[in-house]
Structures are given as structure tokens and as C-alpha cells.
Amino acid sequence: MPSVSQKLSELADEAVNLEDIAKKIQEVSEEDSRAFTAQLEGAYGKWYARALTILPDSSVEAFESEFNGNFFQPKIKGFIQEPRKLSMPLDLPPELASSMGPWAHPYTRCFRGPLMAQKQIILNAIARSGVATDTVDALDMLESSCRNLSQVISILRQDHKSGALTLSDEYDVQRLLHALLSFHFDDVRPEDSSPSHAGSNTRIDFILPDVRVAVEVKMTRRGLNAKKLGDELAADILRYRAHPKHSALFCVIYDPERRVSNPVGFERDLNQSSDDFPVRAVVCH
């Protein structure tokens, strides 16, 4: 699941495409201009709507202002609505009229300038984000790797020559995950403790200090069904947030007996894409 920072970065990158479409409208023929205008209206409309759903509330007003403009200073809205409206200077000297150009809503002033301002608003929102890119990348990599964990376990269990893999308890799963983490990260630190919360400490299975990610491993068993496991992890997440050295949490739930009847829904309930402390969860069998 993409984080807010990732979504904002995608929006910032897509601004270049909008710029490319818009600048052609006042350069081509009237007929071609109509096609580019329709393309811009659709592409910018989707981009603008996505931005409003992702940007923090404190940035929305300024972002909307660059779209709306006003009567005296038309911006993106005026450009899209009437991109080839002719300017009509009244009683101006020819040299001054010439400097104004032919268009009432020139591309550079009414579209590109406001779009660059909107892009800067997006970049500022990314800069204020609490999660660094390397942390998000680590979560993505961990999720991708653990999606294949069931297949890895199945293969290792078939290796009868050297002894088949056995995963009889949570500690066996931790050892397997430790090997997986060591393949991807140079510094994997097992068994740390989060700060005390309500008089108790929560042990964190692994720490990835280089990317500031805590890793929690769970294995379902009799007496630890989906509901109880979800309650435990929800409480754990609140405690992990208090750890000063961690920016994110990754949870691996090994469920060999398929006690979690709806793993997709279980993951979605745990996953959090907030910029202050994202959480990812993967259920494997």
C-alpha cells in the first residue's frame, strides 16, 4: 500500500506531463487545440482531485487558490476554460499591446506558474512528512519478500536430505525471518524492548536501525485466533509508536492452520499509511 509520501511524490512527478499538454494548446491550430484542451481537462481534473484527498488540510486552501485565481488574476481554471481567448486591450499603444501577447490567459502566467506553485505545495508537504524514503522502501521490500514466505517454507520442508524445516512455534518462525532479514539488511538486531506502557514492556522481535523499522513476528495457535491476535497487535502498535528510534512497524503473521479466515481483511485492519508511523502486515500460511 503506497504511503502518503509516495502518493504525493507521484503527483509531483505527474505535473511535468500536465505542463507538456498545456503548453501545446496555444501553439497548435484551433482544431488540434481543442483535442489538447480536452486531454488537459481530463488529466488535470483527476490530478487535482487526487491531490485534494492526499494533501494535509493546512495546504488545501493555497492549492485551491492556484487553481481558482480571481477576476483580476485568472489562473488554471481560467486557462482550462478559455485557453485561446484573445486579449482585447483597450486604447493601448501598439508596443504595449504587443508585449501583452495575443492571449487573455497566456500559458506561462495562467497555467505553468500556478502549476509550479501547486507542485511546490506538494513538495513542501512531502518535506514535512515524518517518514523517510528509505523507511518506506524497506516496508515495500519486506512486504514483497514475505508475500513469498509460504512458498519458501514449502520448499524448505521438502528438503529431506539435510532435514526438513520444522516450524513448531513462534521462535522457529523468528529464526527463519532472521535469516530472511539478514539477506536484505546488514544490521539486524534481535530482541529489543519498547518503552514501558501502562507498567509493562513489549519485546520487539527485530530492529532494522538503518531504516528505522521494527519487525514483529506472530504465529497463530490454539487460543490465539484472529480476534485475539488483532487485539494484541493493535495494542502493540500503540506502544511501538512510543519508541524513539523507530519510524515504522512491519508485522509478519504465520498462520499454518489458517485460523485467520479473512487474511486480506485482517491485513487491511492493521495496515496504516499515516506519515507519522506507517504499519504493514502480511499473513502467510
C-alpha positions as CSV (number, residue, x, y, z in Angstrom):
1,M,0.0,0.0,0.0
2,P,1.6,3.3,-1.1
3,S,2.3,5.8,1.7
4,V,1.1,9.4,1.6
5,S,4.6,10.5,0.8
6,Q,4.7,8.1,-2.2
7,K,1.4,9.3,-3.4
8,L,2.5,12.9,-3.2
9,S,5.7,12.2,-5.0
10,E,3.8,10.6,-7.8
11,L,1.6,13.8,-8.1
12,A,4.7,16.0,-8.2
13,D,6.2,13.8,-11.0
14,E,2.9,13.9,-13.0
15,A,3.0,17.7,-13.1
16,V,5.5,17.5,-15.9
17,N,3.0,15.7,-18.1
18,L,0.3,18.3,-17.4
19,E,2.8,21.0,-18.4
20,D,3.6,19.3,-21.7
21,I,0.0,19.0,-22.6
22,A,-1.0,22.6,-21.7
23,K,1.9,24.4,-23.5
24,K,0.8,22.9,-26.8
25,I,-2.7,24.4,-26.6
26,Q,-1.7,27.9,-27.6
27,E,0.9,26.7,-30.1
28,V,-1.1,24.5,-32.5
29,S,-4.1,25.0,-34.8
30,E,-7.6,25.7,-33.5
31,E,-8.6,22.1,-34.3
32,D,-5.7,20.5,-32.6
33,S,-6.0,22.8,-29.7
34,R,-9.5,21.5,-28.9
35,A,-8.1,18.0,-28.6
36,F,-5.3,19.0,-26.3
37,T,-7.7,21.1,-24.2
38,A,-10.0,18.1,-23.7
39,Q,-7.0,16.0,-22.8
40,L,-5.7,18.5,-20.3
41,E,-9.2,19.0,-18.7
42,G,-9.4,15.3,-18.0
43,A,-5.8,14.7,-16.9
44,Y,-5.6,17.8,-14.7
45,G,-9.1,17.2,-13.2
46,K,-8.1,13.7,-12.0
47,W,-4.7,15.0,-10.7
48,Y,-6.3,17.9,-8.9
49,A,-9.0,15.7,-7.2
50,R,-6.3,13.2,-6.1
51,A,-4.2,16.0,-4.6
52,L,-7.1,17.3,-2.5
53,T,-7.7,13.9,-1.0
54,I,-4.0,13.5,0.0
55,L,-2.7,16.9,0.9
56,P,-2.9,17.9,4.6
57,D,-5.7,20.3,5.4
58,S,-3.3,23.1,6.0
59,S,-2.2,23.0,2.4
60,V,-5.6,22.7,0.7
61,E,-6.6,26.4,0.6
62,A,-3.3,27.5,-1.0
63,F,-3.6,24.7,-3.5
64,E,-7.1,25.5,-4.5
65,S,-6.2,29.2,-4.8
66,E,-3.7,28.4,-7.5
67,F,-6.5,26.7,-9.4
68,N,-9.3,29.2,-8.9
69,G,-7.5,32.5,-9.3
70,N,-9.8,35.5,-9.5
71,F,-11.2,38.1,-11.9
72,F,-8.1,40.2,-11.8
73,Q,-5.7,37.3,-11.8
74,P,-7.0,34.3,-13.7
75,K,-5.1,31.1,-13.1
76,I,-5.5,27.4,-14.1
77,K,-9.3,27.4,-14.1
78,G,-9.4,30.3,-16.5
79,F,-6.8,28.8,-18.7
80,I,-8.6,25.4,-19.0
81,Q,-12.0,27.1,-19.6
82,E,-10.8,29.6,-22.2
83,P,-7.2,28.7,-23.2
84,R,-7.4,30.5,-26.6
85,K,-9.5,33.6,-25.6
86,L,-8.0,36.6,-27.2
87,S,-6.8,39.6,-25.2
88,M,-8.5,42.8,-26.1
89,P,-6.5,45.7,-24.9
90,L,-8.5,49.0,-25.0
91,D,-6.8,52.1,-26.3
92,L,-3.3,50.8,-25.5
93,P,-0.2,51.9,-27.5
94,P,0.7,49.3,-30.1
95,E,4.1,48.5,-28.4
96,L,2.3,47.8,-25.1
97,A,-0.4,45.8,-26.7
98,S,2.2,43.7,-28.5
99,S,4.0,43.0,-25.2
100,M,0.8,41.6,-23.7
101,G,0.6,38.9,-26.3
102,P,-2.5,37.6,-28.1
103,W,-4.0,35.5,-25.3
104,A,-6.1,36.7,-22.4
105,H,-5.0,33.6,-20.4
106,P,-1.4,33.1,-21.5
107,Y,0.1,29.6,-20.7
108,T,3.1,30.8,-18.8
109,R,1.2,33.2,-16.4
110,C,-2.1,31.4,-16.1
111,F,-1.1,27.7,-16.2
112,R,2.6,27.0,-15.8
113,G,3.2,29.5,-13.0
114,P,0.2,28.3,-10.8
115,L,1.0,24.7,-11.6
116,M,4.6,25.1,-10.4
117,A,3.2,26.7,-7.2
118,Q,0.9,23.7,-6.7
119,K,3.9,21.4,-7.2
120,Q,5.9,23.3,-4.6
121,I,3.0,22.9,-2.2
122,I,3.1,19.2,-2.8
123,L,6.9,19.1,-2.3
124,N,6.6,21.1,1.0
125,A,4.0,18.5,2.2
126,I,6.5,15.7,1.4
127,A,9.3,17.6,3.3
128,R,7.0,17.8,6.3
129,S,6.3,14.1,6.2
130,G,7.6,12.1,9.1
131,V,8.7,9.0,7.2
132,A,11.9,9.0,5.1
133,T,12.0,7.4,1.7
134,D,14.4,4.6,2.8
135,T,11.9,3.6,5.5
136,V,9.1,3.3,3.0
137,D,11.3,1.4,0.6
138,A,12.2,-1.1,3.3
139,L,8.5,-1.7,4.1
140,D,7.8,-2.3,0.4
141,M,10.7,-4.7,0.2
142,L,9.6,-6.6,3.3
143,E,6.1,-6.9,2.1
144,S,7.2,-8.2,-1.3
145,S,9.5,-10.7,0.3
146,C,7.1,-12.0,2.9
147,R,4.4,-12.5,0.3
148,N,6.6,-15.4,-0.9
149,L,7.3,-16.7,2.5
150,S,4.7,-19.5,2.3
151,Q,6.4,-20.8,-0.9
152,V,9.8,-20.6,0.8
153,I,8.6,-22.6,3.7
154,S,7.0,-25.2,1.5
155,I,10.3,-25.7,-0.4
156,L,12.4,-26.0,2.7
157,R,10.1,-28.5,4.2
158,Q,10.7,-30.8,1.2
159,D,14.5,-31.0,1.7
160,H,14.7,-34.4,3.3
161,K,18.4,-34.9,2.7
162,S,19.5,-32.2,5.1
163,G,16.5,-32.4,7.3
164,A,13.1,-30.8,6.6
165,L,12.3,-27.4,8.1
166,T,10.1,-27.5,11.1
167,L,8.1,-24.5,12.4
168,S,6.6,-25.8,15.6
169,D,6.4,-22.4,17.4
170,E,6.9,-18.7,17.1
171,Y,10.6,-18.9,17.8
172,D,11.1,-21.2,14.8
173,V,9.4,-18.6,12.7
174,Q,11.6,-15.8,14.2
175,R,14.7,-17.7,13.2
176,L,13.5,-18.1,9.6
177,L,12.7,-14.5,9.4
178,H,16.0,-13.5,10.9
179,A,17.7,-15.3,8.1
180,L,15.5,-13.5,5.6
181,L,16.2,-10.1,7.1
182,S,19.9,-10.8,7.2
183,F,19.8,-11.4,3.4
184,H,18.5,-7.9,2.8
185,F,19.9,-5.8,5.7
186,D,23.4,-5.6,7.1
187,D,22.3,-4.6,10.6
188,V,19.5,-6.8,12.1
189,R,19.2,-6.6,15.8
190,P,17.0,-9.2,17.6
191,E,15.1,-8.8,20.8
192,D,14.7,-5.2,21.8
193,S,12.2,-3.7,24.2
194,S,9.8,-0.8,23.6
195,P,9.4,1.8,26.4
196,S,7.2,0.9,29.3
197,H,3.5,1.4,28.6
198,A,1.0,1.1,31.5
199,G,3.6,-0.7,33.6
200,S,4.8,-3.3,31.1
201,N,7.4,-3.6,28.3
202,T,6.7,-5.0,24.9
203,R,9.5,-7.0,23.3
204,I,10.1,-6.2,19.6
205,D,11.4,-9.2,17.7
206,F,13.8,-7.4,15.4
207,I,15.1,-3.9,14.8
208,L,16.4,-2.6,11.5
209,P,18.2,0.5,12.7
210,D,19.5,1.7,9.3
211,V,15.9,2.1,8.1
212,R,14.2,2.7,11.5
213,V,11.8,-0.3,11.2
214,A,10.6,-2.6,14.0
215,V,9.6,-6.1,13.0
216,E,7.1,-8.1,14.9
217,V,6.6,-11.9,14.3
218,K,3.4,-13.7,15.3
219,M,2.3,-17.3,14.9
220,T,-1.3,-18.3,15.4
221,R,-2.1,-21.2,17.7
222,R,-4.9,-22.7,19.8
223,G,-6.1,-19.8,22.0
224,L,-4.7,-17.2,19.7
225,N,-7.3,-16.7,17.0
226,A,-7.8,-13.8,14.6
227,K,-9.7,-11.6,17.0
228,K,-7.3,-12.0,19.9
229,L,-4.3,-11.6,17.6
230,G,-5.8,-8.4,16.2
231,D,-6.4,-7.0,19.6
232,E,-2.8,-7.8,20.7
233,L,-1.3,-6.2,17.6
234,A,-3.5,-3.1,17.9
235,A,-2.3,-2.7,21.4
236,D,1.3,-3.3,20.4
237,I,1.1,-0.7,17.7
238,L,0.2,2.0,20.2
239,R,3.3,1.0,22.3
240,Y,5.7,0.8,19.4
241,R,4.8,4.4,18.4
242,A,6.5,5.5,21.6
243,H,9.9,4.0,20.7
244,P,12.2,7.0,19.9
245,K,14.3,5.1,17.3
246,H,11.5,3.6,15.1
247,S,9.5,5.2,12.3
248,A,7.5,2.2,11.2
249,L,6.3,-1.3,12.1
250,F,6.2,-4.4,10.0
251,C,4.2,-7.4,11.2
252,V,4.5,-11.0,9.9
253,I,1.8,-13.4,10.9
254,Y,2.4,-17.0,10.3
255,D,-0.9,-18.9,10.2
256,P,-0.2,-22.5,9.2
257,E,-3.7,-23.8,10.3
258,R,-5.5,-20.9,8.7
259,R,-7.1,-19.6,11.8
260,V,-7.3,-16.2,10.2
261,S,-10.3,-16.8,7.9
262,N,-10.0,-13.5,6.1
263,P,-6.3,-12.6,5.8
264,V,-6.9,-9.8,3.3
265,G,-9.3,-8.1,5.7
266,F,-7.1,-8.8,8.7
267,E,-4.1,-7.1,6.9
268,R,-6.2,-4.1,5.9
269,D,-7.4,-3.6,9.5
270,L,-3.8,-3.4,10.7
271,N,-2.3,-1.5,7.9
272,Q,-1.8,2.2,8.5
273,S,-0.4,4.5,5.8
274,S,0.0,7.6,8.1
275,D,3.2,9.5,7.7
276,D,4.0,9.6,11.4
277,F,4.1,5.8,11.9
278,P,3.1,3.5,9.0
279,V,2.3,-0.1,9.7
280,R,2.3,-3.0,7.3
281,A,1.1,-6.5,8.0
282,V,1.4,-9.8,6.0
283,V,-0.4,-13.0,6.8
284,C,1.3,-16.2,5.3
285,H,0.5,-19.9,5.6
